[in-house]
């Protein structure tokens, strides 16, 4: 895998002793790859990621993994409020919901799998801590979105995936907290918004913010894997 250096000035030191144990996947949400690369490396923007993967599979490195990149923003996962401090962020070039959301090309996903597998193995990141931007910031973000192939990535050990089959469906929406999502009183995000984020990741065929038996059975199976 060839990695092209495209450094960003937007980073700082991780807190002393912070373990890198979260991987956050994003889409760029801009019209073109070049627009995204310019923004991610512009000191005025104050945003960055560790890597960006273009739609043809080209990989750009922006911030050294040892440094904290500014990609997750105000966020929460499994009790961690400063997700940036403990995470690596990967951006995938895609116009996103605002500019004509489209499927992710096979070439892009294949390279993501290679890069993510290497990072996960080296950093020993648990599958339950491989998440999307919308998982850690559901009130603000929708990426990488319902077209992202989480099920395919899970076949390679990147993140968790579960079907609603062979589960009792005993989980209630508030059990999303046990999986890692931020809910009141820890995070001031409406429950329906968190349910929507869960559906966007784990039940993308119907994203309506309404908890149902299919969601309950899926979450039951996911919790059994954690």
PyMOL commands that set and color helices and strands:
alter all, ss='L'
color gray80, all
select helices_A, chain A and resi 33-40+83-86+106-123+127-129+133-136+150-154+173-179+191-202+213-223
alter helices_A, ss='H'
color red, helices_A
select strands_A, chain A and resi 3-5+11-13+22-27+51-53+59-61+67-69+87-92+130-132
alter strands_A, ss='S'
color yellow, strands_A
deselect
rebuild
show_as cartoon
